[in-house]
Amino acid sequence: MASTLSNSTTLDQAQQIALDFLTNEWELSAEDSEWFSVLSCRAVGETWSVVEIGIEGLPDKWVLQVFDTGYCDPNYTFSSPVQASESDTGLDDMPERIAEIIASERCQS
């Protein structure tokens, strides 16, 4: 049985909601979306969960809140140890769109 936040949204659903939110936000193709995966997901109380999403091999991550209603808070947090001045570090083998997103996020954080 899947863990639940409440009676309406499971942690598995929260993970998918967070992934869908980011891929829709960035208008990613299905192929580009496959680069992203859930690093962790945990319930916080009974009404929301925290979902961390990243790309294998990179230290960057996005932290999103998903509520038990299925709503994903659009004010996510991006975290990276990479300095903005080195925003293209480790992105040589990434698809162009993915590299653009990560470099942009690194410059803003």
N, C-alpha and C positions, 0 to 999 in steps of 0.2 A: 504494500500500500504506500502511495506517495505521501510525503510529509505535506501538511497543509499550513497555510497562513491563517486561514479561517475556513469557513465552509465553502468558499467560492474559488480561491486560487491556490493551486499546489505550487511547490517550489519548482517542479519541472516546468509548469506553465509560466511561472515568473521568469525563468531563464529564457524561454522562447519569446516571451513578450519583450524582454530587454534586447535580445538579439534582433528581433524584428524592428524594434524602434530604431536602433542604430542603422540598420541596413536601409530602412525607409528614409530616415533623416538624411542620409548621404546619397540616396538614390543609387545604391549599388546593384550591380548585376548579380544573378544567382552565383555565378562563378567567383566574383570578388567577395561575396558574402561568406563563402566557404573558408576564407582565411581567418575569420574570427571564431573564437570559441569561448565558452564560459570557463573561467578560472575557478570561481567559487560562487556559492549562493547560500545565503543564510536568512532565516526568518528573524525579524526584529519585532518582538512582541507578537501580537495576533493580527496586526493590520497591514504590515508591509514587510518587504524583504530587500536585501542588498544583493545585487548581482554584479560581479566583477567579470569583465570581458577583456580579452587580450588576443594577441597573435603569437603563435608558437615561435619561440626564438627571439622575441623582442621583450624588453622589460616594461613596455608601456601597458597601461590598462585604463579602462573606462569603468567607473563605478556608478551604477544606476539604482534608483529606488523604484520598486514595483509594489503598488498597493494591492490589497486583497480584492479590490474591485476590478483589477486587470489594467488599471491606469499606470503608465510609466511616466514618472516625473521627467519632463524635458530638460531640467537643470541638472544634468549629470556632471560628474567630476572626472577629469582626466589627470592621470598621474604618470610621470616619467622621470627617471633619473638623468635623462639626456638633457643637456643644456640647450637652450634655444639657439645659441650660436652654432650648435652642431646638429641642427634639426634633421639633416639628411643622413645621419649616422645609421648604418645597418639597413638601409632601404634599397640598396642596389639591386637586389634580386626580387623585389616586390613588384607586383603589377603597378602601373603608373598611377591609377586612381587611389590605390591603397597607400602608396608612398606619399601622394599629395595630402591625403587626410592626416596621416601621422605627422608629417612635417608641419602642417598647419596647426595641429593640436599642440605640438611641442613648442611652437613659437608663441602660442597664446598662454601657455601655463607658466 
